[in-house]
């Protein structure tokens, strides 16, 4: 019995030591956690200089964003003014075509020289006014290489020669640009 009692005593001493070690570990962990919380509290409070720097950064970003906005709206406004007359120009192009057809037919008849001069004068005034507003012709000549970004192919015919394959053979309707934007593509016949 005596041995059993001593075993019990030793076990309880071991248990007590283990409990004390566990308690010490818990206290150590709790102290470390408290130190971490205090360290976080210290880190979270920025200095006045840091606050000023953050506000300066916000101000600079806002200022840059506003400058970009001003540039973008100015660019859009200029683009709008450049192409504002596009609808009017597009609707006047058939009138210009009619004037050109009339001039080509009047030139064939020498008896109507005065009429041709009058029509030519009106055509030149109209065309000069349209040019002042930014209208220009898209130059297309027979024998030019066909480019789908500039030309509109209305038909293909057998090429009269091998050198005209894939090239413009005839321009049926002239093309026009308003500034840098093509508002009507030249309609062409290409060789096959």
BAZA-408976 format. One line per field, with one value per residue: x, y, z of N, C-alpha, C, O in turn; residue number from 0. Coordinates in nm, 3 decimals. Layout:
N
n_east: [X; ...]
n_north: [Y; ...]
n_up: [Z; ...]
ca_east: [X; ...]
ca_north: [Y; ...]
ca_up: [Z; ...]
c_east: [X; ...]
c_north: [Y; ...]
c_up: [Z; ...]
o_east: [X; ...]
o_north: [Y; ...]
o_up: [Z; ...]
num: [NUM; ...]
This chain:
192
n_east: [0.081; 0.194; 0.366; 0.194; 0.070; 0.285; 0.329; 0.101; 0.141; 0.365; 0.255; 0.070; 0.241; 0.366; 0.146; 0.078; 0.301; 0.286; 0.043; 0.117; 0.308; 0.144; -0.023; 0.169; 0.249; 0.006; -0.017; 0.207; 0.142; -0.082; 0.032; 0.198; 0.003; -0.123; 0.089; 0.113; -0.135; -0.102; 0.114; -0.008; -0.193; -0.023; 0.089; -0.135; -0.193; -0.122; 0.139; 0.125; 0.261; 0.250; -0.025; -0.064; 0.082; -0.069; -0.307; -0.210; -0.139; -0.393; -0.508; -0.341; -0.394; -0.668; -0.658; -0.510; -0.687; -0.899; -0.776; -0.730; -0.995; -1.076; -0.911; -1.005; -1.277; -1.243; -1.114; -1.317; -1.513; -1.391; -1.372; -1.644; -1.725; -1.580; -1.702; -1.966; -2.108; -2.138; -2.369; -2.515; -2.330; -2.317; -2.574; -2.564; -2.391; -2.506; -2.613; -2.384; -2.283; -2.483; -2.446; -2.190; -2.249; -2.429; -2.259; -2.083; -2.251; -2.344; -2.113; -2.074; -2.239; -2.203; -2.364; -2.487; -2.320; -2.327; -2.509; -2.366; -2.152; -2.285; -2.388; -2.146; -2.030; -2.206; -2.167; -1.893; -1.896; -2.055; -1.899; -1.655; -1.738; -1.812; -1.559; -1.427; -1.548; -1.432; -1.456; -1.325; -1.204; -1.172; -0.905; -0.908; -0.779; -0.781; -0.635; -0.523; -0.432; -0.668; -0.815; -0.975; -1.031; -1.049; -1.186; -1.503; -1.614; -1.819; -1.863; -1.708; -1.510; -1.382; -1.037; -0.888; -0.619; -0.335; -0.201; -0.392; -0.532; -0.703; -0.700; -0.820; -1.050; -1.245; -1.400; -1.704; -1.856; -1.759; -1.560; -1.569; -1.412; -1.449; -1.264; -1.047; -1.199; -1.367; -1.658; -1.807; -1.747; -1.545; -1.703; -1.615; -1.510; -1.355; -1.078; -1.071]
n_north: [-0.118; 0.114; 0.171; 0.218; 0.450; 0.630; 0.627; 0.751; 1.000; 1.083; 1.096; 1.294; 1.504; 1.520; 1.580; 1.827; 1.978; 1.968; 2.102; 2.353; 2.420; 2.433; 2.644; 2.847; 2.857; 2.943; 3.195; 3.315; 3.312; 3.478; 3.718; 3.769; 3.804; 4.033; 4.212; 4.212; 4.326; 4.580; 4.661; 4.666; 4.867; 5.082; 5.088; 5.148; 5.416; 5.679; 5.917; 6.280; 6.381; 6.166; 6.155; 6.400; 6.352; 6.144; 6.282; 6.472; 6.300; 6.200; 6.439; 6.504; 6.288; 6.324; 6.574; 6.510; 6.331; 6.503; 6.677; 6.497; 6.442; 6.696; 6.720; 6.502; 6.570; 6.805; 6.708; 6.539; 6.731; 6.883; 6.684; 6.641; 6.888; 6.877; 6.669; 6.740; 6.845; 6.628; 6.483; 6.671; 6.719; 6.465; 6.444; 6.641; 6.545; 6.390; 6.603; 6.737; 6.535; 6.535; 6.790; 6.750; 6.554; 6.696; 6.898; 6.745; 6.659; 6.896; 7.004; 6.860; 6.972; 7.247; 7.465; 7.548; 7.708; 7.931; 7.847; 7.633; 7.772; 7.911; 7.698; 7.578; 7.783; 7.790; 7.529; 7.536; 7.727; 7.597; 7.363; 7.473; 7.591; 7.364; 7.243; 7.426; 7.369; 7.132; 6.913; 6.674; 6.513; 6.159; 6.034; 5.836; 5.640; 5.489; 5.172; 5.176; 4.992; 4.777; 4.854; 4.750; 4.903; 5.159; 5.165; 5.078; 4.794; 4.740; 4.568; 4.294; 4.247; 4.064; 4.110; 4.339; 4.313; 4.121; 4.269; 4.426; 4.275; 4.252; 4.520; 4.862; 4.922; 5.092; 5.390; 5.431; 5.594; 5.883; 5.913; 6.064; 6.255; 6.376; 6.581; 6.362; 6.142; 5.903; 5.968; 5.886; 5.609; 5.550; 5.408; 5.132; 4.943; 4.635; 4.445; 4.099]
n_up: [0.000; 0.070; -0.138; -0.339; -0.247; -0.255; -0.528; -0.602; -0.485; -0.629; -0.882; -0.846; -0.794; -1.039; -1.195; -1.088; -1.153; -1.430; -1.464; -1.369; -1.561; -1.788; -1.712; -1.697; -1.965; -2.078; -1.960; -2.071; -2.343; -2.334; -2.247; -2.466; -2.664; -2.566; -2.596; -2.873; -2.944; -2.831; -2.988; -3.240; -3.194; -3.168; -3.424; -3.584; -3.543; -3.733; -3.796; -3.784; -4.009; -4.185; -4.225; -4.355; -4.586; -4.700; -4.754; -4.936; -5.145; -5.215; -5.305; -5.524; -5.695; -5.743; -5.868; -6.099; -6.218; -6.274; -6.457; -6.669; -6.733; -6.828; -7.056; -7.206; -7.251; -7.395; -7.622; -7.720; -7.774; -7.978; -8.173; -8.212; -8.321; -8.556; -8.696; -8.688; -8.900; -9.062; -9.131; -9.281; -9.483; -9.602; -9.702; -9.897; -10.090; -10.306; -10.453; -10.538; -10.702; -10.898; -11.012; -11.126; -11.317; -11.476; -11.572; -11.727; -11.935; -12.043; -12.148; -12.378; -12.563; -12.759; -12.806; -12.579; -12.418; -12.240; -12.046; -11.942; -11.825; -11.618; -11.459; -11.392; -11.237; -11.014; -10.921; -10.852; -10.644; -10.452; -10.410; -10.321; -10.082; -9.937; -9.923; -9.760; -9.521; -9.458; -9.631; -9.858; -10.156; -10.204; -10.350; -10.632; -10.880; -11.205; -11.217; -10.968; -10.674; -10.527; -10.219; -9.942; -9.720; -9.808; -10.051; -10.204; -10.340; -10.612; -10.816; -10.997; -11.279; -11.563; -11.591; -11.819; -11.874; -11.748; -11.559; -11.435; -11.254; -10.952; -10.920; -10.944; -11.195; -11.289; -11.163; -11.029; -10.860; -10.688; -10.390; -10.061; -9.798; -9.466; -9.297; -9.148; -9.168; -9.360; -9.531; -9.741; -9.930; -10.221; -10.500; -10.678; -10.969; -10.996; -11.126; -11.219]
ca_east: [0.000; 0.281; 0.418; 0.084; 0.049; 0.395; 0.301; -0.005; 0.205; 0.449; 0.168; 0.009; 0.345; 0.381; 0.027; 0.087; 0.405; 0.228; -0.056; 0.189; 0.367; 0.033; -0.061; 0.277; 0.237; -0.112; 0.016; 0.303; 0.065; -0.169; 0.120; 0.239; -0.114; -0.140; 0.195; 0.077; -0.245; -0.043; 0.194; -0.103; -0.249; 0.080; 0.103; -0.255; -0.197; -0.020; 0.189; 0.066; 0.329; 0.195; -0.161; -0.050; 0.128; -0.184; -0.399; -0.146; -0.151; -0.533; -0.528; -0.274; -0.468; -0.792; -0.622; -0.474; -0.810; -0.974; -0.706; -0.760; -1.134; -1.080; -0.851; -1.092; -1.396; -1.200; -1.090; -1.447; -1.581; -1.327; -1.415; -1.785; -1.733; -1.527; -1.797; -2.104; -2.173; -2.129; -2.501; -2.546; -2.239; -2.358; -2.696; -2.533; -2.306; -2.579; -2.628; -2.254; -2.278; -2.573; -2.377; -2.082; -2.312; -2.483; -2.148; -2.028; -2.344; -2.352; -1.989; -2.084; -2.316; -2.138; -2.465; -2.531; -2.199; -2.364; -2.571; -2.257; -2.077; -2.367; -2.390; -2.010; -2.012; -2.280; -2.099; -1.768; -1.930; -2.099; -1.789; -1.559; -1.796; -1.799; -1.417; -1.394; -1.602; -1.353; -1.482; -1.223; -1.226; -1.083; -0.849; -0.907; -0.746; -0.782; -0.507; -0.484; -0.456; -0.791; -0.797; -1.109; -1.051; -1.070; -1.278; -1.618; -1.625; -1.958; -1.865; -1.580; -1.517; -1.254; -0.937; -0.844; -0.481; -0.296; -0.154; -0.505; -0.601; -0.706; -0.683; -0.938; -1.064; -1.329; -1.461; -1.843; -1.900; -1.647; -1.566; -1.537; -1.372; -1.473; -1.146; -0.976; -1.297; -1.434; -1.804; -1.860; -1.639; -1.559; -1.755; -1.525; -1.515; -1.220; -1.044; -1.071]
ca_north: [0.000; 0.227; 0.198; 0.276; 0.585; 0.708; 0.645; 0.852; 1.125; 1.122; 1.132; 1.422; 1.604; 1.534; 1.652; 1.966; 2.042; 1.983; 2.209; 2.480; 2.448; 2.473; 2.779; 2.938; 2.872; 3.025; 3.332; 3.364; 3.337; 3.594; 3.835; 3.793; 3.858; 4.172; 4.292; 4.226; 4.422; 4.710; 4.695; 4.703; 4.997; 5.181; 5.094; 5.204; 5.560; 5.741; 6.046; 6.391; 6.391; 6.062; 6.198; 6.507; 6.288; 6.071; 6.382; 6.526; 6.198; 6.201; 6.562; 6.493; 6.193; 6.389; 6.679; 6.444; 6.277; 6.616; 6.721; 6.399; 6.465; 6.817; 6.689; 6.411; 6.641; 6.898; 6.627; 6.496; 6.848; 6.914; 6.579; 6.665; 7.000; 6.835; 6.582; 6.784; 6.866; 6.507; 6.448; 6.768; 6.693; 6.340; 6.469; 6.729; 6.477; 6.363; 6.729; 6.758; 6.438; 6.582; 6.901; 6.696; 6.488; 6.801; 6.963; 6.657; 6.654; 7.028; 7.027; 6.795; 7.058; 7.379; 7.570; 7.589; 7.751; 8.021; 7.764; 7.559; 7.866; 7.937; 7.576; 7.562; 7.882; 7.744; 7.409; 7.576; 7.793; 7.493; 7.274; 7.550; 7.605; 7.234; 7.223; 7.510; 7.300; 7.012; 6.805; 6.653; 6.391; 6.045; 6.017; 5.700; 5.640; 5.358; 5.104; 5.171; 4.864; 4.780; 4.851; 4.741; 5.006; 5.288; 5.149; 4.988; 4.723; 4.712; 4.451; 4.247; 4.207; 4.008; 4.214; 4.349; 4.264; 4.055; 4.370; 4.490; 4.185; 4.303; 4.666; 4.940; 4.940; 5.210; 5.449; 5.460; 5.707; 5.937; 5.906; 6.190; 6.252; 6.496; 6.575; 6.236; 6.033; 5.882; 5.968; 5.805; 5.534; 5.549; 5.282; 5.098; 4.814; 4.581; 4.337; 3.965]
ca_up: [0.000; 0.082; -0.272; -0.416; -0.200; -0.310; -0.672; -0.612; -0.451; -0.742; -0.992; -0.821; -0.813; -1.184; -1.243; -1.043; -1.236; -1.564; -1.457; -1.357; -1.693; -1.876; -1.669; -1.738; -2.109; -2.105; -1.922; -2.170; -2.466; -2.311; -2.244; -2.605; -2.735; -2.520; -2.658; -3.014; -2.951; -2.807; -3.106; -3.346; -3.159; -3.197; -3.569; -3.644; -3.529; -3.817; -3.750; -3.861; -4.139; -4.272; -4.261; -4.454; -4.710; -4.756; -4.809; -5.056; -5.249; -5.260; -5.380; -5.654; -5.778; -5.784; -5.963; -6.225; -6.276; -6.328; -6.578; -6.774; -6.771; -6.911; -7.186; -7.279; -7.298; -7.500; -7.742; -7.771; -7.829; -8.107; -8.266; -8.242; -8.413; -8.686; -8.765; -8.665; -9.028; -9.143; -9.184; -9.385; -9.596; -9.667; -9.780; -10.011; -10.188; -10.433; -10.529; -10.603; -10.811; -11.005; -11.078; -11.209; -11.433; -11.562; -11.642; -11.830; -12.049; -12.104; -12.223; -12.508; -12.653; -12.766; -12.818; -12.445; -12.347; -12.130; -11.942; -11.879; -11.739; -11.499; -11.377; -11.340; -11.131; -10.896; -10.873; -10.787; -10.517; -10.359; -10.376; -10.240; -9.948; -9.871; -9.893; -9.644; -9.403; -9.432; -9.725; -9.961; -10.236; -10.188; -10.483; -10.685; -11.023; -11.269; -11.202; -10.826; -10.606; -10.448; -10.073; -9.885; -9.618; -9.875; -10.165; -10.195; -10.467; -10.646; -10.904; -11.051; -11.420; -11.606; -11.613; -11.959; -11.882; -11.624; -11.465; -11.368; -11.162; -10.815; -10.925; -10.981; -11.339; -11.311; -11.044; -11.065; -10.778; -10.612; -10.244; -9.993; -9.657; -9.385; -9.211; -9.172; -9.169; -9.489; -9.513; -9.851; -9.995; -10.367; -10.553; -10.787; -11.037; -10.988; -11.221; -11.160]
c_east: [0.086; 0.335; 0.309; 0.061; 0.158; 0.376; 0.196; 0.054; 0.288; 0.363; 0.107; 0.113; 0.367; 0.264; 0.034; 0.189; 0.352; 0.126; 0.011; 0.252; 0.259; -0.011; 0.043; 0.270; 0.119; -0.084; 0.111; 0.231; -0.020; -0.085; 0.164; 0.124; -0.136; -0.035; 0.165; -0.033; -0.192; 0.039; 0.104; -0.162; -0.149; 0.094; -0.016; -0.261; -0.086; 0.020; 0.122; 0.130; 0.274; 0.055; -0.156; -0.010; 0.013; -0.281; -0.341; -0.160; -0.293; -0.559; -0.465; -0.346; -0.598; -0.766; -0.588; -0.597; -0.893; -0.908; -0.732; -0.902; -1.145; -1.025; -0.943; -1.215; -1.360; -1.179; -1.222; -1.523; -1.523; -1.371; -1.561; -1.800; -1.683; -1.630; -1.942; -2.179; -2.175; -2.264; -2.540; -2.459; -2.282; -2.483; -2.671; -2.449; -2.382; -2.600; -2.499; -2.241; -2.365; -2.510; -2.268; -2.138; -2.366; -2.371; -2.090; -2.120; -2.353; -2.228; -1.996; -2.154; -2.259; -2.240; -2.507; -2.412; -2.233; -2.427; -2.463; -2.177; -2.154; -2.368; -2.253; -1.984; -2.082; -2.212; -1.972; -1.794; -1.969; -1.982; -1.684; -1.609; -1.784; -1.653; -1.374; -1.443; -1.533; -1.375; -1.368; -1.252; -1.127; -1.034; -0.845; -0.883; -0.757; -0.642; -0.456; -0.512; -0.581; -0.759; -0.936; -1.136; -1.080; -1.178; -1.396; -1.635; -1.771; -1.970; -1.721; -1.602; -1.384; -1.157; -0.894; -0.700; -0.444; -0.252; -0.267; -0.582; -0.589; -0.688; -0.812; -0.938; -1.144; -1.385; -1.601; -1.894; -1.784; -1.671; -1.523; -1.500; -1.414; -1.365; -1.068; -1.070; -1.365; -1.584; -1.876; -1.743; -1.657; -1.604; -1.679; -1.556; -1.372; -1.202; -1.028; -0.962]
c_north: [0.125; 0.269; 0.264; 0.420; 0.677; 0.731; 0.754; 0.989; 1.174; 1.165; 1.267; 1.532; 1.629; 1.613; 1.799; 2.041; 2.065; 2.096; 2.345; 2.518; 2.497; 2.616; 2.881; 2.964; 2.961; 3.171; 3.393; 3.399; 3.462; 3.722; 3.871; 3.854; 4.003; 4.262; 4.315; 4.329; 4.562; 4.756; 4.737; 4.839; 5.107; 5.199; 5.165; 5.356; 5.623; 5.878; 6.157; 6.406; 6.288; 6.098; 6.306; 6.447; 6.214; 6.170; 6.446; 6.429; 6.195; 6.323; 6.553; 6.398; 6.254; 6.497; 6.618; 6.387; 6.389; 6.669; 6.626; 6.415; 6.587; 6.791; 6.602; 6.484; 6.742; 6.824; 6.582; 6.612; 6.885; 6.812; 6.599; 6.779; 6.962; 6.755; 6.623; 6.800; 6.742; 6.472; 6.542; 6.743; 6.570; 6.362; 6.560; 6.660; 6.438; 6.488; 6.759; 6.661; 6.483; 6.699; 6.848; 6.627; 6.594; 6.870; 6.875; 6.650; 6.788; 7.054; 6.964; 6.884; 7.199; 7.493; 7.624; 7.633; 7.839; 7.944; 7.687; 7.648; 7.894; 7.817; 7.554; 7.659; 7.838; 7.621; 7.446; 7.644; 7.689; 7.407; 7.346; 7.568; 7.474; 7.203; 7.305; 7.447; 7.166; 6.896; 6.796; 6.522; 6.284; 6.013; 5.869; 5.708; 5.499; 5.298; 5.103; 5.033; 4.877; 4.765; 4.856; 4.846; 5.142; 5.278; 5.059; 4.924; 4.694; 4.594; 4.415; 4.207; 4.143; 4.121; 4.218; 4.301; 4.202; 4.154; 4.438; 4.397; 4.239; 4.454; 4.732; 4.959; 5.066; 5.258; 5.495; 5.583; 5.753; 5.922; 6.038; 6.166; 6.384; 6.495; 6.450; 6.118; 6.023; 5.877; 5.900; 5.742; 5.540; 5.410; 5.250; 4.961; 4.761; 4.465; 4.204; 3.880]
c_up: [0.000; -0.057; -0.355; -0.376; -0.255; -0.461; -0.692; -0.584; -0.570; -0.860; -0.967; -0.832; -0.962; -1.242; -1.207; -1.128; -1.377; -1.567; -1.449; -1.492; -1.790; -1.843; -1.713; -1.889; -2.146; -2.072; -2.025; -2.300; -2.450; -2.308; -2.386; -2.685; -2.696; -2.583; -2.805; -3.031; -2.930; -2.926; -3.221; -3.319; -3.191; -3.349; -3.632; -3.634; -3.613; -3.759; -3.832; -3.999; -4.237; -4.317; -4.369; -4.588; -4.779; -4.821; -4.935; -5.173; -5.305; -5.348; -5.519; -5.748; -5.829; -5.888; -6.099; -6.295; -6.340; -6.455; -6.695; -6.824; -6.863; -7.049; -7.270; -7.334; -7.406; -7.631; -7.804; -7.834; -7.965; -8.212; -8.306; -8.341; -8.552; -8.764; -8.746; -8.797; -9.115; -9.207; -9.299; -9.508; -9.674; -9.752; -9.900; -10.119; -10.315; -10.518; -10.604; -10.722; -10.928; -11.082; -11.171; -11.333; -11.531; -11.640; -11.751; -11.952; -12.118; -12.188; -12.362; -12.610; -12.649; -12.772; -12.682; -12.358; -12.227; -12.014; -11.867; -11.785; -11.609; -11.404; -11.314; -11.225; -11.002; -10.836; -10.796; -10.652; -10.412; -10.315; -10.290; -10.097; -9.870; -9.835; -9.772; -9.514; -9.376; -9.527; -9.826; -10.033; -10.195; -10.328; -10.520; -10.835; -11.076; -11.258; -11.059; -10.770; -10.521; -10.300; -10.011; -9.778; -9.681; -9.983; -10.129; -10.333; -10.495; -10.741; -10.945; -11.195; -11.458; -11.641; -11.760; -11.979; -11.747; -11.518; -11.388; -11.275; -11.019; -10.808; -10.970; -11.133; -11.369; -11.177; -11.083; -10.989; -10.691; -10.462; -10.184; -9.848; -9.593; -9.279; -9.246; -9.186; -9.306; -9.464; -9.629; -9.924; -10.146; -10.413; -10.679; -10.846; -11.037; -11.086; -11.149; -11.220]
o_east: [0.054; 0.346; 0.335; 0.034; 0.130; 0.404; 0.203; 0.019; 0.283; 0.395; 0.095; 0.080; 0.383; 0.281; 0.001; 0.165; 0.371; 0.123; -0.031; 0.249; 0.282; -0.033; 0.008; 0.284; 0.130; -0.124; 0.097; 0.257; -0.028; -0.128; 0.166; 0.146; -0.164; -0.065; 0.188; -0.027; -0.232; 0.035; 0.135; -0.179; -0.188; 0.109; 0.003; -0.332; 0.030; -0.054; 0.069; 0.062; 0.254; 0.019; -0.235; -0.061; 0.000; -0.332; -0.415; -0.190; -0.312; -0.624; -0.527; -0.357; -0.634; -0.840; -0.631; -0.609; -0.950; -0.978; -0.754; -0.928; -1.214; -1.082; -0.958; -1.252; -1.437; -1.221; -1.238; -1.589; -1.598; -1.403; -1.597; -1.879; -1.736; -1.643; -2.033; -2.298; -2.211; -2.269; -2.592; -2.507; -2.283; -2.496; -2.749; -2.439; -2.326; -2.605; -2.502; -2.194; -2.325; -2.521; -2.255; -2.082; -2.351; -2.385; -2.051; -2.071; -2.368; -2.237; -1.930; -2.131; -2.265; -2.204; -2.558; -2.404; -2.172; -2.399; -2.466; -2.140; -2.093; -2.351; -2.243; -1.921; -2.025; -2.201; -1.947; -1.720; -1.923; -1.966; -1.631; -1.531; -1.749; -1.625; -1.293; -1.384; -1.570; -1.317; -1.319; -1.315; -1.013; -1.111; -0.786; -0.957; -0.743; -0.543; -0.356; -0.605; -0.598; -0.685; -1.008; -1.252; -1.132; -1.253; -1.389; -1.665; -1.840; -2.074; -1.628; -1.700; -1.283; -1.192; -0.868; -0.663; -0.509; -0.264; -0.242; -0.686; -0.479; -0.663; -0.901; -0.840; -1.113; -1.414; -1.616; -1.967; -1.717; -1.784; -1.451; -1.548; -1.415; -1.372; -1.027; -1.026; -1.414; -1.633; -1.992; -1.653; -1.770; -1.550; -1.678; -1.619; -1.279; -1.298; -0.980; -0.946]
o_north: [0.227; 0.387; 0.355; 0.505; 0.789; 0.839; 0.836; 1.085; 1.292; 1.261; 1.348; 1.643; 1.742; 1.700; 1.886; 2.154; 2.172; 2.176; 2.440; 2.635; 2.592; 2.698; 2.989; 3.077; 3.046; 3.261; 3.510; 3.504; 3.544; 3.824; 3.988; 3.945; 4.087; 4.376; 4.424; 4.411; 4.655; 4.873; 4.832; 4.919; 5.214; 5.311; 5.238; 5.418; 5.624; 5.942; 6.130; 6.441; 6.316; 6.075; 6.303; 6.487; 6.219; 6.144; 6.472; 6.470; 6.188; 6.312; 6.591; 6.425; 6.237; 6.510; 6.670; 6.395; 6.370; 6.704; 6.671; 6.403; 6.582; 6.833; 6.625; 6.465; 6.762; 6.870; 6.585; 6.595; 6.914; 6.849; 6.577; 6.770; 7.008; 6.772; 6.549; 6.771; 6.751; 6.436; 6.497; 6.746; 6.570; 6.306; 6.558; 6.712; 6.452; 6.480; 6.802; 6.700; 6.470; 6.705; 6.897; 6.639; 6.581; 6.897; 6.925; 6.637; 6.794; 7.122; 7.012; 6.872; 7.264; 7.608; 7.736; 7.599; 7.823; 7.972; 7.676; 7.605; 7.900; 7.833; 7.516; 7.621; 7.847; 7.610; 7.393; 7.621; 7.693; 7.381; 7.287; 7.562; 7.474; 7.145; 7.260; 7.470; 7.095; 6.789; 6.898; 6.432; 6.312; 5.970; 5.787; 5.775; 5.401; 5.366; 5.037; 4.965; 4.976; 4.675; 4.955; 4.875; 5.231; 5.374; 4.977; 4.992; 4.631; 4.527; 4.494; 4.140; 4.165; 4.215; 4.114; 4.254; 4.225; 4.127; 4.502; 4.436; 4.268; 4.508; 4.668; 5.005; 5.139; 5.178; 5.588; 5.665; 5.671; 5.920; 6.116; 6.072; 6.489; 6.419; 6.432; 6.006; 6.123; 5.794; 5.860; 5.810; 5.536; 5.308; 5.327; 4.876; 4.833; 4.397; 4.197; 3.764]
o_up: [-0.062; -0.087; -0.434; -0.462; -0.297; -0.513; -0.783; -0.653; -0.607; -0.930; -1.059; -0.873; -1.006; -1.326; -1.288; -1.170; -1.435; -1.661; -1.515; -1.531; -1.866; -1.932; -1.761; -1.935; -2.234; -2.146; -2.061; -2.360; -2.542; -2.362; -2.423; -2.765; -2.781; -2.621; -2.857; -3.123; -3.000; -2.964; -3.293; -3.411; -3.238; -3.397; -3.729; -3.714; -3.571; -3.686; -3.940; -4.096; -4.355; -4.432; -4.464; -4.692; -4.901; -4.930; -5.031; -5.286; -5.426; -5.452; -5.619; -5.867; -5.946; -5.985; -6.202; -6.417; -6.447; -6.551; -6.807; -6.944; -6.965; -7.149; -7.390; -7.449; -7.500; -7.738; -7.926; -7.937; -8.058; -8.325; -8.422; -8.435; -8.653; -8.885; -8.783; -8.805; -9.233; -9.324; -9.401; -9.621; -9.797; -9.860; -9.995; -10.230; -10.424; -10.641; -10.719; -10.828; -11.044; -11.205; -11.284; -11.442; -11.652; -11.759; -11.857; -12.064; -12.240; -12.291; -12.455; -12.730; -12.545; -12.745; -12.673; -12.239; -12.121; -11.898; -11.745; -11.677; -11.502; -11.283; -11.198; -11.126; -10.894; -10.713; -10.688; -10.556; -10.298; -10.196; -10.196; -10.002; -9.752; -9.730; -9.691; -9.408; -9.283; -9.507; -9.874; -9.977; -10.158; -10.414; -10.449; -10.908; -11.002; -11.285; -11.030; -10.814; -10.450; -10.260; -10.026; -9.748; -9.613; -10.004; -10.037; -10.431; -10.414; -10.747; -10.929; -11.229; -11.390; -11.712; -11.819; -12.087; -11.646; -11.399; -11.286; -11.223; -10.972; -10.700; -11.025; -11.192; -11.463; -11.088; -11.162; -11.045; -10.628; -10.415; -10.247; -9.783; -9.657; -9.183; -9.361; -9.212; -9.359; -9.387; -9.616; -9.973; -10.195; -10.370; -10.775; -10.783; -11.073; -11.122; -11.037; -11.183]
num: [0; 1; 2; 3; 4; 5; 6; 7; 8; 9; 10; 11; 12; 13; 14; 15; 16; 17; 18; 19; 20; 21; 22; 23; 24; 25; 26; 27; 28; 29; 30; 31; 32; 33; 34; 35; 36; 37; 38; 39; 40; 41; 42; 43; 44; 45; 46; 47; 48; 49; 50; 51; 52; 53; 54; 55; 56; 57; 58; 59; 60; 61; 62; 63; 64; 65; 66; 67; 68; 69; 70; 71; 72; 73; 74; 75; 76; 77; 78; 79; 80; 81; 82; 83; 84; 85; 86; 87; 88; 89; 90; 91; 92; 93; 94; 95; 96; 97; 98; 99; 100; 101; 102; 103; 104; 105; 106; 107; 108; 109; 110; 111; 112; 113; 114; 115; 116; 117; 118; 119; 120; 121; 122; 123; 124; 125; 126; 127; 128; 129; 130; 131; 132; 133; 134; 135; 136; 137; 138; 139; 140; 141; 142; 143; 144; 145; 146; 147; 148; 149; 150; 151; 152; 153; 154; 155; 156; 157; 158; 159; 160; 161; 162; 163; 164; 165; 166; 167; 168; 169; 170; 171; 172; 173; 174; 175; 176; 177; 178; 179; 180; 181; 182; 183; 184; 185; 186; 187; 188; 189; 190; 191]
